[in-house]
Amino acid sequence: MARPLAGPQTLLRTLNGRAILETLARRGSLTRADLMAETGLSRTAVTQVLRMLESVGAVAPAGVDRETRGPAAGRVALHPQLGFAAVVHVDGHGAHVVLVDPTGAVRAEQHAPFTPHVERVELISGLIETCLQSVRGPLHVVIAGVPGIVSADGAIRDDEGPDGGAFRNALEKRLGCPARIENDVNLAALAELTAGSGASLASFALLLLDEGLGAGIVIDGSVHRGFSGVAGEVMYVPQTPLPIGAPVLSDAVVGDLALAHGRDPQAPVVQHLDAAADGDEAAQAMAAEMARRLTLVAGTIALVLDPEAFILGGLAAHPVLVDAVAREADDLAARLPMRFLVSSFGPEAPLVGGIGEAAAALRATVFAQLVPSVDRSSARRA
């Protein structure tokens, strides 16, 4: 008659199993000796846990190590069919989708513009389903980065008002897995925090200029979203002589500046910035005003939060704006010193941040399913 495992044994097995799975996710295929060195577990413990993980389809052989001296050692890796997470970056023009595996590697990618005849969730779901056709394994979780205010329960508030979580619920219903909605600038800040210009900083504010201006606030190594998700909506920070609620910097604001300086108000922002780089005086005047507004927003944040640095992302990382912001900051330095850095990822920052979050969420989901299976498999053999 099989006896139930004692509590401490089950807990130890769970911890050891998760340690090995996390190590394989982080490092890729490894030998038993590698796993012993990485986890601090004994050879016996590693061998036992690997045997159990292989029995539930969590790991699989991955060739042999012929680079070290002595007999060739077998390698193991996470099973290639553990499943995937989808990362979605939504902007005003379209959606960009990637599938990642538990290691964070991108396994498939699709993007498409929004059209008047296709609903947003339908387009995104179609892109994800197309990606899934090129891989083998289930979809476990979706991370979607969107513009607008995102509350803790995944509801979005944008120019059309609050959606009450309708977007998230529709994605989950269509795809049959949990979906997490994040503000796109917060995802970009996570990218900078993890592996970008903010990796060595305890606090910073990412100022990302795209269709509008948003901030990703990092305090003590964590993104600060605020009580209702409104933290970082700096496009509406009051600036004289603008009325309360007027945008400080956006596509519409740049269009007005272009009109005032005799340039095409329908031209994209980057076209004006490129013209400024080529010496166009009207475009340079526009860039100077954009930089003034950016710097005043940064100064407002500095007086409240005092971050170590500000990271310029999106169109704010254009060399013309970077130089113009530096000049504005120099003028303020005696009264309010501020340090400005440039994003490591440019327009891809929200997607990069989403990939890191999706890989972590996927590992948590898959490993939580696998470790109980390991325990049940061990109990049957007891």
NUVEX-311622 format. One line per 4 residues: their letters; for each residue x, y, z of C-alpha. Coordinates in pm, 1 decimal, padded with zeros to 6 digits, always signed. Layout:
! residues N
a> X:Y:Z | ...
//
This chain:
! residues 382
marp> +00000.0:+00000.0:+00000.0 | +00140.9:+00339.5:-00102.3 | +00204.4:+00580.2:+00181.5 | +00148.1:+00956.4:+00137.1
lagp> +00461.8:+01164.6:+00129.5 | +00540.4:+01368.5:+00439.1 | +00489.3:+01742.7:+00409.1 | +00855.4:+01844.5:+00428.9
qtll> +00950.0:+01591.8:+00157.3 | +00681.8:+01726.4:-00074.6 | +00788.4:+02084.5:-00012.7 | +01153.2:+02000.7:-00072.7
rtln> +01071.5:+01823.5:-00397.1 | +00862.5:+02119.4:-00509.7 | +01142.7:+02364.1:-00434.4 | +01406.2:+02146.9:-00603.6
grai> +01185.4:+02092.1:-00907.9 | +01117.3:+02461.8:-00948.2 | +01486.3:+02546.9:-00901.1 | +01585.7:+02310.3:-01182.2
letl> +01307.3:+02428.6:-01413.2 | +01397.9:+02794.1:-01355.5 | +01766.1:+02720.7:-01416.8 | +01693.3:+02543.4:-01744.1
arrg> +01465.8:+02829.4:-01850.0 | +01738.6:+03083.0:-01775.6 | +02042.6:+02894.5:-01908.2 | +01912.6:+02657.7:-02173.5
sltr> +02030.3:+02297.5:-02200.5 | +02263.3:+02183.3:-01921.6 | +02436.5:+01871.5:-01795.9 | +02371.0:+01726.6:-01451.0
adlm> +02703.0:+01870.1:-01336.2 | +02597.3:+02213.5:-01461.1 | +02269.4:+02186.2:-01269.8 | +02452.3:+02083.9:-00952.4
aetg> +02675.6:+02390.9:-00982.0 | +02385.3:+02625.5:-01059.4 | +02141.4:+02503.6:-00793.8 | +02369.9:+02372.7:-00520.4
lsrt> +02181.2:+02039.7:-00520.5 | +02358.5:+01705.2:-00482.6 | +02402.0:+01470.0:-00777.8 | +02144.0:+01234.0:-00624.5
avtq> +01887.4:+01513.5:-00582.6 | +01940.9:+01640.1:-00937.6 | +01911.8:+01290.7:-01081.8 | +01593.0:+01213.8:-00889.1
vlrm> +01423.4:+01541.9:-00974.6 | +01519.7:+01517.0:-01343.8 | +01376.5:+01165.4:-01357.2 | +01048.4:+01291.2:-01214.2
lesv> +01039.0:+01597.7:-01438.9 | +01099.2:+01381.4:-01744.1 | +00815.3:+01148.3:-01640.2 | +00564.1:+01436.2:-01657.5
gava> +00699.4:+01578.8:-01982.2 | +00867.1:+01882.1:-01829.1 | +01220.3:+01816.0:-01954.8 | +01372.5:+01617.4:-02239.9
pagv> +01719.7:+01500.6:-02349.8 | +01906.3:+01768.4:-02546.9 | +02211.6:+01594.8:-02687.2 | +02551.5:+01552.5:-02526.4
dret> +02825.5:+01786.6:-02411.0 | +03138.1:+01709.7:-02615.9 | +03325.9:+02028.7:-02525.4 | +03444.0:+01926.0:-02178.2
rgpa> +03714.8:+01673.0:-02105.3 | +03625.4:+01319.5:-02007.2 | +03325.3:+01109.3:-02109.3 | +03050.1:+01291.8:-02296.1
agrv> +02773.6:+01404.4:-02058.8 | +02408.5:+01411.6:-02153.3 | +02229.6:+01744.4:-02161.3 | +01869.6:+01814.4:-02063.9
alhp> +01645.4:+02107.5:-02148.6 | +01289.6:+02219.0:-02098.1 | +01055.1:+02012.6:-02314.4 | +01005.9:+02200.8:-02643.8
qlgf> +00627.4:+02156.1:-02630.3 | +00560.8:+02302.0:-02284.5 | +00363.0:+02580.9:-02447.3 | +00378.4:+02948.7:-02523.2
aavv> +00279.9:+03296.7:-02416.5 | +00162.2:+03562.8:-02658.7 | +00282.8:+03921.8:-02633.1 | +00074.4:+04191.9:-02798.5
hvdg> +00174.6:+04553.5:-02852.6 | -00120.1:+04768.6:-02955.2 | -00079.9:+05125.2:-03079.5 | -00303.8:+05359.3:-03273.5
hgah> -00216.3:+05198.6:-03604.3 | -00212.9:+04823.6:-03551.5 | -00099.3:+04525.3:-03345.7 | +00234.4:+04344.2:-03321.5
vvlv> +00223.8:+03988.9:-03183.5 | +00502.7:+03750.8:-03084.0 | +00495.6:+03404.1:-02929.0 | +00758.3:+03325.0:-02666.0
dptg> +00855.5:+02997.1:-02501.0 | +00941.8:+02959.4:-02128.9 | +01301.1:+03069.8:-02194.2 | +01180.5:+03399.4:-02342.5
avra> +01285.9:+03305.2:-02695.4 | +01062.1:+03441.6:-02971.6 | +00919.8:+03150.5:-03169.4 | +00674.5:+03325.8:-03405.1
eqha> +00579.7:+03680.9:-03500.5 | +00297.3:+03860.6:-03684.0 | +00181.0:+04220.0:-03719.7 | -00098.3:+04394.4:-03908.1
pftp> -00266.1:+04736.1:-03925.6 | -00612.3:+04795.6:-03786.4 | -00884.9:+04835.5:-04045.7 | -01235.5:+04984.4:-04014.7
hver> -01395.8:+04650.0:-04097.4 | -01213.1:+04426.1:-03848.2 | -01272.4:+04450.1:-03472.9 | -00957.0:+04491.1:-03261.7
veli> -00990.4:+04165.8:-03065.1 | -01064.0:+03973.5:-03384.5 | -00749.2:+04106.1:-03553.0 | -00526.1:+04035.0:-03252.3
sgli> -00670.1:+03686.9:-03198.4 | -00622.6:+03608.9:-03566.3 | -00256.1:+03710.6:-03549.3 | -00200.1:+03492.6:-03241.9
etcl> -00375.9:+03196.2:-03402.6 | -00159.2:+03236.4:-03713.6 | +00150.9:+03229.7:-03492.4 | +00029.7:+02913.6:-03317.4
qsvr> +00000.6:+02734.1:-03651.6 | +00379.9:+02748.2:-03691.4 | +00463.3:+02590.8:-03351.2 | +00361.5:+02286.4:-03148.4
gplh> +00222.0:+02343.9:-02802.4 | -00064.2:+02519.1:-02622.7 | -00111.4:+02887.8:-02550.8 | -00107.2:+02949.4:-02173.3
vvia> -00117.8:+03326.7:-02126.7 | -00141.8:+03658.5:-02314.4 | +00027.8:+03985.2:-02214.9 | -00109.9:+04287.0:-02402.0
gvpg> +00042.8:+04633.8:-02385.9 | -00200.1:+04910.2:-02480.5 | -00207.9:+05290.8:-02469.9 | -00439.7:+05438.8:-02209.5
ivsa> -00495.3:+05403.6:-01836.8 | -00502.9:+05041.4:-01721.1 | -00648.3:+04964.1:-01379.9 | -00540.5:+04678.5:-01154.9
dgai> -00829.4:+04460.1:-01277.5 | -00730.7:+04502.0:-01643.5 | -00990.2:+04761.8:-01740.1 | -00877.9:+05022.7:-01995.7
rdde> -00967.9:+05390.7:-01994.6 | -00883.3:+05576.1:-02313.5 | -01034.6:+05847.5:-02534.7 | -01352.3:+05639.5:-02565.5
gpdg> -01393.6:+05606.7:-02188.6 | -01356.0:+05303.5:-01957.5 | -01415.4:+04958.5:-02108.2 | -01477.3:+04777.1:-01778.4
gafr> -01241.0:+04495.7:-01876.2 | -01425.8:+04419.5:-02200.2 | -01107.5:+04399.6:-02407.5 | -00940.3:+04155.8:-02167.5
nale> -01255.2:+03943.3:-02133.3 | -01300.3:+03922.3:-02509.2 | -00938.6:+03813.1:-02557.3 | -00972.3:+03543.9:-02290.3
krlg> -01296.6:+03412.9:-02437.9 | -01158.5:+03401.2:-02790.9 | -00820.7:+03245.4:-02701.1 | -00921.6:+03027.1:-02405.8
cpar> -00645.5:+03140.3:-02168.3 | -00581.1:+03418.1:-01915.8 | -00493.3:+03762.2:-02051.9 | -00314.9:+04041.1:-01864.9
iend> -00345.5:+04399.3:-01984.3 | -00066.8:+04649.8:-01918.8 | -00005.3:+05010.8:-02010.3 | +00242.9:+05012.0:-02298.1
vnla> +00472.4:+05272.4:-02142.7 | +00492.3:+05070.7:-01821.4 | +00604.7:+04770.6:-02027.7 | +00867.9:+04989.5:-02192.2
alae> +00988.0:+05095.2:-01845.8 | +01014.3:+04728.2:-01747.3 | +01232.9:+04667.4:-02052.0 | +01466.3:+04950.6:-01951.7
ltag> +01468.7:+04828.5:-01589.9 | +01551.2:+04469.7:-01681.4 | +01809.4:+04504.4:-01954.9 | +01824.9:+04863.4:-02073.0
sgas> +01935.0:+05209.9:-01972.5 | +01768.9:+05179.1:-01631.5 | +01917.1:+04842.9:-01533.2 | +02168.2:+05000.3:-01294.4
lasf> +01922.0:+05253.2:-01150.5 | +01697.5:+05216.3:-00846.9 | +01461.4:+05485.4:-00973.9 | +01395.2:+05653.9:-01307.2
alll> +01118.9:+05795.2:-01523.2 | +01086.5:+05684.3:-01884.5 | +00941.7:+05963.9:-02101.2 | +00804.9:+05798.0:-02413.9
ldeg> +00674.7:+06011.8:-02699.8 | +00462.4:+05839.7:-02961.9 | +00113.5:+05961.5:-03050.2 | +00118.3:+06123.9:-02706.7
lgag> +00355.0:+06160.4:-02414.6 | +00353.5:+05904.4:-02134.6 | +00580.9:+05819.1:-01844.8 | +00681.2:+05489.7:-01691.3
ivid> +00776.7:+05550.2:-01327.7 | +01019.6:+05313.8:-01152.5 | +01068.8:+05354.1:-00776.9 | +01299.9:+05126.5:-00577.4
gsvh> +01326.4:+04884.5:-00867.9 | +00950.9:+04846.0:-00926.8 | +00710.9:+05006.9:-01172.3 | +00471.2:+05242.8:-00995.0
rgfs> +00125.6:+05216.1:-01152.0 | -00068.2:+05414.2:-00893.4 | -00392.1:+05332.3:-00713.5 | -00610.4:+05347.6:-01026.5
gvag> -00345.0:+05305.6:-01296.2 | -00320.2:+05677.4:-01370.3 | +00044.7:+05717.7:-01263.0 | +00253.2:+05833.2:-01557.9
evmy> -00021.8:+06011.8:-01754.8 | +00203.0:+06315.7:-01782.7 | +00062.6:+06436.0:-02113.5 | -00189.6:+06631.8:-01909.3
vpqt> +00044.6:+06782.6:-01649.0 | -00052.9:+07154.9:-01635.6 | +00185.8:+07392.1:-01809.1 | +00146.9:+07767.4:-01845.3
plpi> -00023.5:+07901.9:-02057.3 | -00206.8:+07576.3:-02136.2 | -00549.9:+07526.4:-01976.3 | -00602.5:+07240.5:-01729.7
gapv> -00661.7:+06917.1:-01918.5 | -00493.2:+07028.8:-02239.9 | -00228.7:+06787.9:-02376.0 | +00129.3:+06905.4:-02331.6
lsda> +00267.4:+06707.8:-02624.0 | +00091.7:+06484.6:-02876.4 | +00041.2:+06441.5:-03250.7 | -00230.2:+06707.7:-03238.6
vvgd> -00005.2:+06948.5:-03047.9 | +00276.8:+06898.0:-03299.9 | +00026.4:+06959.7:-03579.2 | -00064.7:+07293.9:-03419.5
lala> +00304.0:+07382.2:-03380.6 | +00363.0:+07297.8:-03745.3 | +00078.0:+07520.8:-03852.7 | +00214.3:+07805.7:-03641.2
hgrd> +00560.8:+07767.5:-03797.6 | +00445.2:+07736.0:-04157.0 | +00499.4:+07362.4:-04192.5 | +00261.9:+07082.6:-04294.7
pqap> +00036.9:+07006.4:-03995.2 | -00045.2:+06662.2:-04137.9 | +00318.0:+06550.2:-04157.6 | +00431.0:+06290.0:-03900.5
vvqh> +00639.9:+06410.5:-03607.0 | +00950.6:+06228.6:-03724.7 | +00937.5:+06418.7:-04053.6 | +00960.1:+06749.8:-03868.9
ldaa> +01245.1:+06620.9:-03653.8 | +01435.5:+06493.7:-03957.5 | +01387.3:+06834.3:-04122.1 | +01526.6:+06998.8:-03810.4
adgd> +01831.3:+06772.9:-03831.8 | +01876.8:+06889.3:-04193.5 | +01880.1:+07254.3:-04085.9 | +01520.8:+07366.1:-04146.2
eaaq> +01481.4:+07665.4:-03911.7 | +01103.4:+07631.2:-03870.8 | +01141.0:+07264.0:-03780.8 | +01420.5:+07351.4:-03537.7
amaa> +01190.6:+07602.2:-03367.1 | +00927.2:+07329.7:-03336.4 | +01180.7:+07089.8:-03187.1 | +01291.8:+07354.7:-02937.3
emar> +00933.5:+07402.2:-02816.0 | +00877.7:+07025.9:-02793.9 | +01197.7:+06993.6:-02590.3 | +01091.5:+07278.0:-02360.7
rltl> +00765.2:+07099.9:-02284.8 | +00938.4:+06765.3:-02231.6 | +01189.1:+06920.0:-01994.5 | +00920.5:+07097.8:-01791.8
vagt> +00732.6:+06768.0:-01754.5 | +01056.6:+06607.8:-01634.6 | +01109.8:+06894.5:-01392.3 | +00761.3:+06849.0:-01248.8
ialv> +00830.3:+06478.4:-01193.1 | +01171.3:+06559.4:-01042.7 | +01018.7:+06791.9:-00784.5 | +00779.0:+06519.6:-00670.4
ldpe> +00977.0:+06194.5:-00706.3 | +01341.4:+06297.7:-00755.9 | +01439.4:+05998.2:-00975.2 | +01802.3:+05920.2:-01050.7
afil> +01751.5:+05980.0:-01421.8 | +01503.1:+06033.2:-01703.5 | +01510.9:+05800.8:-02002.8 | +01394.6:+05940.4:-02335.9
ggla> +01207.9:+05680.7:-02542.7 | +01010.3:+05658.7:-02864.7 | +01029.6:+05979.9:-03068.7 | +01180.4:+06155.9:-02765.9
ahpv> +01496.6:+05956.6:-02841.1 | +01535.3:+06127.4:-03180.1 | +01881.7:+06290.6:-03179.2 | +01733.5:+06635.9:-03244.3
lvda> +01508.6:+06613.0:-02937.4 | +01782.9:+06456.9:-02724.0 | +02012.0:+06751.1:-02800.0 | +01735.0:+07008.3:-02752.1
vare> +01632.3:+06855.7:-02416.3 | +01997.3:+06861.8:-02306.7 | +02013.3:+07235.7:-02379.9 | +01692.8:+07300.4:-02186.8
addl> +01816.7:+07090.9:-01895.4 | +02145.0:+07283.1:-01887.8 | +01951.8:+07607.6:-01848.1 | +01770.3:+07461.4:-01546.2
aarl> +02067.1:+07281.1:-01393.9 | +02154.9:+07548.3:-01135.9 | +01802.5:+07533.3:-00989.7 | +01702.6:+07173.8:-01069.3
pmrf> +01971.3:+06932.0:-01192.6 | +01834.9:+06646.8:-01402.8 | +02008.9:+06358.4:-01577.0 | +01879.8:+06239.0:-01915.6
lvss> +01957.6:+05904.4:-02083.3 | +01841.5:+05751.6:-02411.4 | +01631.2:+05435.5:-02435.7 | +01813.8:+05115.4:-02522.3
fgpe> +01522.9:+04977.5:-02725.5 | +01361.0:+05263.3:-02917.1 | +01008.2:+05195.7:-03044.8 | +01040.2:+04824.3:-02960.4
aplv> +01063.5:+04889.5:-02584.4 | +00698.0:+04799.1:-02501.8 | +00733.0:+04471.3:-02691.1 | +01066.5:+04392.3:-02522.8
ggig> +00914.6:+04458.0:-02180.9 | +00613.7:+04245.3:-02270.3 | +00836.6:+03955.2:-02372.2 | +01008.7:+03955.5:-02033.9
eaaa> +00677.5:+03968.6:-01847.7 | +00520.5:+03701.7:-02069.6 | +00810.1:+03459.3:-02026.3 | +00792.7:+03500.1:-01646.8
alra> +00413.9:+03455.0:-01644.2 | +00441.7:+03150.5:-01869.9 | +00701.9:+02987.6:-01645.2 | +00490.8:+03052.0:-01336.4
tvfa> +00183.7:+02899.7:-01503.0 | +00356.0:+02596.7:-01653.2 | +00576.0:+02520.1:-01352.6 | +00278.2:+02543.8:-01115.8
qlvp> +00106.3:+02278.5:-01327.3 | +00414.3:+02057.9:-01351.2 | +00532.9:+02045.6:-00990.3 | +00206.4:+01898.8:-00851.5
svdr> +00229.6:+01638.3:-01128.7 | +00578.6:+01553.3:-01006.9 | +00448.3:+01506.7:-00653.7 | +00159.3:+01285.8:-00766.7
ssar> +00397.3:+01077.2:-00979.3 | +00627.8:+01030.0:-00680.3 | +00338.8:+00936.5:-00453.0 | +00227.1:+00661.1:-00689.2
ra> +00574.6:+00506.5:-00674.2 | +00600.1:+00529.6:-00294.4
//
